[in-house]
Structures are given as C-alpha cells and as structure tokens.
C-alpha cells in the first residue's frame, strides 16, 4: 500500500534539497520557492485529476491532441474545481523543453500565466484594495540572485515535479492528510521570522480541541467562520473541517503577507478555494475589512506587541468606544513591546459575533485572574452579559516558540443558562523536544478527555467544575478553575497511643529545629565577633 504522506513529504524534502545544494537554504525567498513549486505541482496534477473525473480516458497525450476549442470546453467544464492552465504551462510540456536556453524563464512565464489566468479565483486582497497574485511574476529570477544557478535549479525542479506522481488517491485523502502535509511543508517558515509580528504556529492538537469544543454537538450549515489574526490558518482549517467545507465560508485577516500567502495555500489544499477572496492582508485593528457579523470566530492572536506608533489611531476610530468597550492599552514608559495587543483582539471578536455567534480564543493564562485593568473589564463583560461558556487552562509550553502559559476561553452570545465549565488541563501531556526547545504534547487520550469534559459538561476532581455566574462574581470574576475546586481534608482514624506517638514525634522535630536555630545563632554571633576594622595600607 502506498504511503501517500511519505510520497509528498519526500517531494518537499527533495525541493528543499535542490535549493540547499544551490546555496539557497535559509535564504529569504526559500519558502516561496518551496511552497510555490509544490503548489504548481498540486494544481497541475489536480487539473489532470479533475479532467479524468470528467472523462476517464483523459491523459496528457489526449489533452495535447485536442484542438483549441475542445481544450477550452474541457477547461470550462471543470469550473472552479481546478485552476485554469494553458497546455504550454503543464509540467510535462515544460519538461520537454529542458534543452532550451534560459529555461528558468520558461518556468517563470508558466507560473505568471497561471497567476494571471486565475487571478479572480486565487488572488488575495489587501486593506489597500490591491491584489496579491497566486505566483510571483518572476519567482526564480527574483529569488535566485546568481544568474548562473537559475537554469540548473529550474531543470532540477522540473525533473523532480515531473517524476513525482500524485495519483487520484491523494486528492481523495481529505483534511487530515493535507493538514499534515501543510504543517510539514511550512514548519521551517512559520516561526518567529516575522519580527514584531512573530507567527506562533498553533499546534494541530490545540486547534482540534478548540474546533471540537466550539462546534460541540451542533450541525451548522451555511455559516461564516472568521479569524481576525489568522496566521497560516490552522484554526480556521480545523473549524471548517469540523463543520464541513461545503457548509461554511471562511473569512480572515492578518497583517503578515507571508501568513496570508500560506493561508491561501492551506485553503487550496483543503477544498476551500471558494473562500480565498475573503482573505485580507492588513492591520485588522485599524482597518477591519470584515464588518459583517460572524457565526464562529477562532483566534490565537499575538499577545504582546509594540503598537505605540498607532495606538492613538485606535482611540480615534469612529466606533472605538463601541468595539473597544474595555479600553485601549496605554503606552508604558518602558518595554513598549509588552503592550497587550490581545486585549484589542478579544474585544474585536466579541463585537464581531452574530446574535447566535460563538468564539474560542487563546489568551495568556494571566488573563483569567487579573484583578484590574482591561482584562478584568473584559471578563466582567463576558459574565454580566452571560456570554462566557467554557474556560480551559492548557499545560505550560504547549507552544514551542513561547513560554507563556495559555488558556482558551469560549463564549456564546446566545447562551441560555448561567453555568460555566472551568477545566484545569495544566497537568496533562508529556514533554518533547522540538527545534531544540521543550514543548508539552497532548496525547489523543488527553485531547478526548478535554473535549468530552467540555461538551458533556462533566465535573471531575481537581480537573473540571461547573460553576454559576454568581459564584464567578463572588470570586472577583476569576476564570481559574483551581479557585473553585472544593478543599478536601483527609481524615485518618488513630488510636490514643498512635495519636500520642505522633505528637511526641512532632515535638522532637520541633525541638531539633529550635536547637539547630540556637546553634546557628551562636555560630553567627561568634563569627561576627571576630570581625575587626582595619585601615587599608598602601605599600
């Protein structure tokens, strides 16, 4: 039986190997060359796959034998299930041109054609209303500075893409397969290379927990799913898959161009191309392009960020008082990069929910118990409006790139009861080493326990407890499960002699401690008495 994950991972490794051998490993454009080469292969073979669904006898030779009108009819029959690709831009056609001069330009031209021909389907919009293309106009020329290397790298790439076969089974594998491949492909490119906008990849285990708890027992249809700080889209993909990609439309915004491009790739891989035109690249806080109300919102927003240069612009937004009801973080005198930007995202998410909307948001665990400031005001609002539904405190180091302890808060705008489920999962998981750093990984049993406890509203000793909104108010609006667990006192039956022996044992220990203290006190006094003042002598 073919191991399809291994087949695709080998392709990705081989692309990286070609670039590394050419001295391009770790270069700024490496991720573009890897992801866009893979995407070209994916779209090329997906076109052939969809064509064969239309007519089983179709192969490359058959396609090349068609006249122009018949080929155009074939393209039209595939609709948006496939990219539009000219015959001269197919991988096998280009493979046959390897002996031509300036071969890298042939590939660049092919990718440019595909980008232009599919602009309406695959382009990403920016807040400035410009379009970000599917492929770079000059992918190889712009990212391989050494002109003598371009043709060699281009030939090696096209040989690899041509020899690797994606058969029909791969395209039928579904979400788990492509989410695994996507994570494998971008693992080296979605770390903290974004400078101030460091992109901390949300582990799939955490994303799955959030999706399963958020959707719960519901079977929604025709819903809007949104992430205002989407990154590469792990959370969105998990929720969309949990609901059904044919039952939801995905919306996103992120300030990072790299993340928006990776999210587009993620959508293409997971049959969500119909939502690509809802991807927006730009500053969500200053220019939220998705003003419509959303049914499901998930987010792992940046926690801390220096936004002092545009902080006052937030205050002056037309609807600032409505959206940022709890306030805008002030600029500290020192450590401006400690500004809690997540507080803005949580408020924006609350304001973006539809009347029946639900949200799951990753926050620093300190948010759960802060006794003043914006955090406290947000928690009070969630309690007073009866929106808070479930809180899960995660283990430390569930994110390899940040040591901040995190929790996930779930709120529901149409919540009917006044009960809140508080879960302390901080003791679950096991330690692994990833990229030289310690991370806590949750097992499948851990994931199942967390999800079932939240969905079924179960109480378990020292793990979960259901409390009323009144109880939370009495605890100063704390969302920490540990503050609500009942105190347990263990009673042990003793005979009178056993009791007296225990007391004598404690007395002996106390006497020993007292004697030790007395001895230490004498030693210290003795040593202090030896100290004498002497003037320094200069020789």
Secondary structure, DSSP 8 states (H G I E B T S, - for coil): ---HHHHHHHHHHHHHHHHHHTT-TT-TTHHHHHHHHHHHHHHHHHHHHHHHHH-TT--HHHHHHS-HHHHHHHHHHHGGGS----GGGSHHHHHTTTTSSSHHHHHHHHHHHHHHHTHHHH-EEETTS-EE-SS-TTHHHHH---HHHHHHHHHHHHHHHHHS---HHHHTS-HHHHHHHHHHHHTTTSSSTTGGG------HHHHHHHHHHHHTT----SEEEEETT-TT-HHHHHHHHHH-TTSEEEEEEES-HHHHHHHHHHHHHTT-GGGGGGEEES-TTT--S--S-EEEEEE---S----TTTHHHHHTSTTHHHHTTT------SS-GGG--THHHHHHHHHHHEEEEEEEEEEEEGGGGT--SHHHHHHHHHHHHTT-EEEEEE--TT-STT----EEEEEEETT--SSEEEEEE-TT--EEEEETTEEEEE--HHHHHHHHHHHHHT--BTTTEEEEEHHHHHHTTT---GGGTS----------HHHHHHHHHHHHHHHHHHHHHHHHHHHHHHHHHHH---------
